[in-house]
Amino acid sequence: MLTTLSQYLGFRAKQIFRILKDIGLGHLILLTPILFIAVLGLLQFILTSQPYSVAICLLIILAGSHWNRKDRFFLEQLSLPIFIVFCLDYWILCSPFMACFIFWAKWQNLLTLSIGLCLLAVIKPPYHKGVNKKRIHFFWLEWIPIEIFEWRTGLRKSTWSFSLCYLLGLGLSFYPITTPIFVFLMACAATTFFQFFENKDLLLAVNHDKKLLQKKTIGSLKLFNIGLLPHYLLFIFFNPQPIYLGVLAIVTIIAQLILVFSIAMKYKTYSFHKHKVYNSLPLAFFVACWALPFLWPIPIFMLFHFWKKAKENLIYHYA
C-alpha cells in the first residue's frame, strides 16, 4: 500500500520506467528533437502569452484527461487520500510550467494554475465500467486495406494528437520550413505503428501470395503521400521557389525511406513468440545518418540488408 510520499514517488517512477521501456531507446532518440522543438515552442508561448492564458489552457487539457481517468477505483484502495494523489500527479506534471512562471514572474498564471489544480483534485472522475463502448473518431479508417492494418491501429489510438498536428501543419504551411519538418516528423511518428507484431493467423492470411513486404510498403507509401497531399500543394502554392521545392523533395524521399526501413526492420525481427520490436536502435541510427550527406550510403546499405533479411524471415515463418 502507498502510505508515504516516498512510496508514491517510487510507484510513479516505476510506471514511467515501464512506459519508457515500452517505447524503446531508439524511438526515444527519435523523439528527442521533436520534444526539443516542442519545448522551445512552449517556452515562447509562455513568454509571449497574455495573463492567465497558459494556465487556462493547461487546466482545460487536464480537466479532460482527469474526467476520463480509469484508475479511481484503484486509487481509492490506497492509504493515501485520493485528493492527495490527484494533487501530487498534477503538481508534478505541471512543475516545469510553474518553474517557468516563477522564472518569468508570470504570477497570474502561477496563482490560477495552483488554485485550478487544487479544485480539480477535489473532483472525482466517474467510474468506468469494463464494457466496450463505441468511440468517436474524426476520420473513417475502414477503407485502409487490411495489409496495412498498422495504420488503422496507430491512427485510431492517436486520433486527437494526429488531427491536431495535421491541422497545425496545414495552418503553418506558408512558412517554408514548416512542411519539410512536418513531413519528416510524420514519417518518424509513423514508424511507431510498425513496432508491434501481428499474430500468426493474420500474417498467414495477409501473406498468402508471399508478397507481404511489397504490398505493405506500397500501401503505406500511398497512404502517407495521399494524406500529406494537401500539405504538398499548399507548400508549392506558398513557396514556389526552386530551392524550397528541392528541399521538400529531398525530405520527402528521406521520409519514404524511413517508412520502408521501419517495415523491413519489423519483419526482419518478426517472431510468433514475441510481441513487439524491442531493439529500435537500428531505426534511430538509420534516421540519424540522414543528417549528414556523406553518411547517406550507410542507410541505403542498411535498407537493402534489412529488406533482404525480412524476406528471408517471412519465408521461414510461412513455411
matplotlib code that plots the C-alpha trace (Angstrom):
import matplotlib.pyplot as plt

x = [0.0, 1.1, 1.4, 4.2, 5.3, 8.5, 6.4, 4.2, 7.1, 8.7, 5.4, 5.2, 8.9, 8.3, 5.4, 7.4, 10.3, 7.9, 6.5, 10.0, 10.9, 7.9, 8.7, 12.3, 15.6, 15.7, 12.3, 13.3, 16.3, 14.0, 11.6, 14.3, 14.5, 10.7, 10.5, 13.2, 11.2, 8.1, 9.8, 11.1, 7.6, 6.1, 8.7, 8.0, 4.2, 4.7, 6.9, 4.7, 1.2, -1.4, -2.0, -4.0, -4.0, -1.4, -2.9, -6.4, -5.2, -3.4, -6.4, -8.7, -6.4, -6.0, -9.7, -10.5, -7.8, -9.0, -12.6, -11.5, -9.2, -9.9, -7.9, -10.3, -11.3, -7.6, -6.6, -9.4, -7.9, -4.7, -3.9, -3.2, -6.4, -7.3, -7.3, -3.6, -2.8, -4.5, -2.7, 0.7, 0.0, -1.0, 1.5, 4.4, 3.1, 2.8, 6.0, 8.0, 5.4, 5.3, 9.1, 8.8, 6.0, 8.3, 11.3, 9.5, 7.3, 4.1, 2.3, -1.2, -0.7, 1.0, -1.8, -4.6, -2.9, -2.3, -5.9, -7.2, -5.2, -6.4, -10.1, -9.5, -8.1, -11.3, -13.5, -13.7, -13.9, -16.7, -16.2, -15.6, -17.2, -15.3, -17.6, -16.9, -18.0, -18.1, -15.5, -15.9, -13.1, -12.5, -12.0, -13.1, -10.5, -12.2, -11.1, -7.5, -6.5, -6.0, -2.4, -1.5, -3.6, -0.9, -2.1, -5.7, -4.5, -2.0, -4.4, -7.2, -5.1, -3.8, -6.9, -6.7, -2.9, -2.8, -5.7, -4.2, -0.7, -2.2, -4.3, -1.4, 0.8, -1.7, -2.2, 1.6, 2.3, 3.0, 6.3, 9.0, 10.4, 7.0, 6.1, 9.6, 9.7, 6.1, 6.7, 9.9, 8.2, 5.1, 7.4, 9.2, 5.8, 4.5, 7.4, 5.8, 2.9, 5.2, 6.7, 4.1, 3.8, 0.6, -0.4, 0.3, -3.2, -3.2, 0.3, -0.5, -3.8, -2.3, 0.9, -0.9, 0.8, 4.2, 4.2, 3.5, 6.5, 5.7, 2.0, 2.7, 5.4, 3.4, 0.2, 2.0, 3.7, 0.4, -1.5, 1.3, 1.6, -2.2, -2.6, 0.1, -1.1, -2.8, 0.5, 2.4, 0.0, -0.1, 3.7, 4.0, 1.4, 3.1, 6.7, 7.2, 10.9, 13.1, 15.3, 12.3, 10.9, 14.2, 14.4, 10.9, 11.7, 14.8, 13.0, 10.0, 12.3, 14.1, 10.7, 9.7, 12.9, 12.3, 8.9, 10.3, 13.1, 10.7, 8.6, 11.7, 13.0, 9.7, 9.7, 13.4, 12.9, 9.4, 8.6, 5.4, 6.8, 7.4, 5.1, 7.0, 10.3, 12.3, 15.5, 14.8, 18.4, 18.9, 16.0, 17.4, 20.8, 19.2, 17.4, 20.4, 22.6, 20.5, 21.6, 25.0, 25.1, 28.4, 26.8, 23.9, 25.4, 25.1, 21.3, 20.9, 23.1, 21.1, 17.8, 18.9, 20.3, 17.2, 14.9, 16.7, 16.7, 13.0, 12.1, 14.1, 12.5, 9.0, 9.8, 10.9, 7.7, 5.4, 7.0]
y = [0.0, 3.5, 5.2, 7.7, 10.3, 8.3, 5.2, 7.3, 8.7, 5.3, 3.9, 6.7, 6.3, 2.6, 3.5, 6.0, 3.5, 0.8, 3.4, 4.4, 0.7, 0.0, 3.0, 1.7, 3.5, 4.0, 5.7, 7.9, 9.1, 9.8, 11.7, 13.9, 16.5, 16.6, 17.2, 19.8, 21.8, 21.4, 22.7, 25.7, 26.4, 26.1, 28.4, 31.0, 30.6, 31.1, 34.1, 36.0, 34.9, 37.0, 36.7, 33.6, 32.2, 29.4, 28.4, 28.2, 26.1, 23.7, 23.4, 22.6, 19.9, 18.4, 18.6, 16.5, 13.9, 13.9, 13.2, 10.2, 8.7, 5.0, 4.4, 5.9, 2.5, 1.5, 4.8, 4.6, 1.3, 3.1, 4.5, 8.0, 10.0, 10.2, 14.0, 13.9, 11.5, 13.7, 16.8, 15.1, 13.8, 17.2, 19.3, 17.1, 17.1, 20.9, 21.6, 22.7, 25.2, 26.5, 26.9, 29.0, 31.1, 31.8, 32.5, 35.0, 36.4, 35.2, 35.3, 35.4, 32.2, 30.6, 31.5, 30.5, 27.1, 26.4, 27.1, 25.2, 22.1, 22.0, 22.4, 19.7, 17.3, 17.6, 16.4, 12.6, 11.2, 8.8, 5.1, 3.4, 0.0, -2.7, -2.7, -2.0, 1.4, 2.9, 5.6, 8.6, 9.1, 12.1, 10.1, 6.8, 4.1, 1.1, 2.0, 1.4, -2.0, -4.9, -5.3, -2.1, -2.6, -0.9, 2.4, 1.7, 0.8, 3.7, 6.4, 5.1, 5.3, 8.8, 10.4, 13.6, 14.2, 13.3, 15.6, 18.5, 18.1, 17.7, 20.9, 22.8, 21.7, 23.0, 26.3, 27.0, 25.8, 29.3, 29.2, 27.5, 25.4, 24.0, 21.4, 19.7, 19.4, 18.2, 15.5, 14.3, 14.2, 12.4, 9.7, 9.3, 9.1, 6.5, 4.2, 3.6, 1.9, -0.9, -1.8, -4.4, -7.9, -9.3, -12.9, -15.9, -16.2, -12.6, -12.9, -16.1, -14.7, -11.5, -13.2, -15.8, -14.7, -14.2, -10.5, -9.1, -6.7, -5.3, -4.8, -3.3, -0.9, 0.3, 0.6, 2.6, 4.9, 5.6, 6.3, 8.5, 10.6, 10.9, 12.0, 14.7, 15.8, 19.0, 19.9, 19.4, 21.5, 24.4, 24.4, 24.6, 27.4, 29.5, 28.6, 28.0, 28.9, 26.0, 25.8, 25.3, 22.7, 20.9, 20.8, 19.4, 16.7, 15.6, 15.5, 13.6, 11.0, 10.5, 10.2, 7.5, 5.6, 5.9, 4.3, 1.5, 0.8, 0.6, -2.0, -4.0, -3.9, -5.1, -8.2, -8.8, -9.4, -10.8, -13.9, -15.7, -15.8, -12.0, -9.1, -6.2, -4.8, -4.2, -3.0, 0.2, 1.4, 0.5, 2.7, 5.6, 5.1, 4.9, 8.3, 10.0, 9.1, 11.3, 14.4, 14.3, 13.8, 12.0, 9.3, 8.6, 5.4, 3.8, 3.9, 2.9, -0.2, -0.8, -0.7, -3.3, -5.5, -5.3, -5.8, -9.0, -10.4, -9.5, -11.5, -14.5, -14.3, -14.2, -17.3, -19.1, -18.2, -19.0, -22.4]
z = [0.0, -0.7, 2.7, 2.3, -0.2, -1.0, -1.8, -4.0, -5.9, -6.3, -7.6, -10.3, -11.1, -11.9, -14.1, -16.1, -16.4, -17.8, -20.3, -21.5, -21.8, -23.9, -26.2, -26.7, -26.6, -30.4, -30.5, -27.5, -29.5, -32.5, -30.2, -28.7, -31.5, -31.6, -27.9, -28.1, -30.8, -28.7, -25.6, -27.4, -28.7, -25.3, -23.8, -26.5, -25.8, -22.1, -22.5, -25.0, -23.8, -22.2, -18.4, -17.4, -20.9, -20.3, -17.0, -18.5, -21.5, -19.1, -16.9, -19.8, -21.1, -17.6, -16.9, -20.0, -19.0, -15.4, -16.3, -18.4, -15.8, -15.2, -12.0, -9.5, -8.0, -7.7, -6.1, -3.5, -2.2, -1.3, 2.2, 0.8, 0.2, -3.4, -3.2, -2.3, -5.1, -7.7, -6.3, -6.5, -10.0, -11.4, -9.5, -10.6, -14.2, -14.2, -12.3, -15.4, -16.3, -12.7, -12.8, -15.9, -14.4, -11.4, -13.5, -15.8, -13.0, -14.5, -11.2, -12.6, -14.4, -11.3, -9.0, -11.4, -12.1, -8.5, -7.5, -10.5, -9.7, -6.2, -7.3, -10.0, -7.4, -5.4, -8.3, -8.5, -12.1, -12.8, -12.5, -15.9, -16.3, -18.1, -21.1, -24.7, -25.8, -29.2, -29.7, -31.9, -34.4, -36.6, -39.7, -41.1, -41.1, -42.6, -46.1, -45.2, -46.6, -44.1, -45.4, -43.7, -40.6, -38.6, -39.9, -38.7, -35.3, -35.0, -36.2, -34.1, -31.0, -31.8, -33.3, -31.3, -31.5, -35.2, -36.1, -34.1, -35.6, -39.1, -38.8, -37.3, -40.2, -42.7, -40.8, -40.8, -44.3, -45.6, -43.7, -45.9, -43.0, -41.8, -44.4, -44.7, -40.9, -40.7, -43.4, -41.6, -38.2, -39.6, -41.0, -37.7, -35.9, -38.3, -37.5, -34.1, -36.0, -37.0, -33.7, -32.7, -34.3, -35.6, -34.7, -36.8, -38.3, -39.6, -41.0, -42.9, -44.2, -45.5, -46.8, -48.8, -52.1, -50.5, -51.3, -47.9, -47.9, -51.3, -50.5, -47.1, -48.4, -51.5, -49.4, -46.7, -49.1, -51.0, -47.8, -46.5, -49.6, -50.2, -46.6, -47.0, -50.4, -49.0, -47.3, -50.5, -52.6, -50.0, -49.8, -53.6, -53.6, -50.9, -51.7, -55.5, -55.4, -56.9, -53.8, -51.5, -53.8, -53.9, -50.1, -49.9, -52.5, -50.6, -47.3, -48.8, -50.3, -46.9, -45.2, -47.6, -46.9, -43.2, -43.6, -45.8, -43.3, -40.3, -42.2, -43.1, -39.6, -38.2, -40.4, -40.0, -36.3, -36.6, -34.5, -33.4, -29.9, -29.5, -29.0, -30.5, -31.8, -28.6, -30.2, -32.1, -32.1, -35.8, -36.7, -34.7, -36.4, -39.8, -39.3, -37.7, -40.7, -43.0, -41.0, -42.8, -46.6, -46.6, -44.4, -46.8, -48.3, -44.8, -44.5, -48.2, -47.4, -44.2, -46.1, -48.6, -45.9, -43.7, -46.7, -47.7, -44.1, -43.8, -46.9, -45.6, -42.2, -43.7, -45.8, -42.7, -40.7, -43.6, -44.2]

ax = plt.figure().add_subplot(projection="3d")
ax.plot(x, y, z, "-o")
ax.set_aspect("equal")
plt.show()
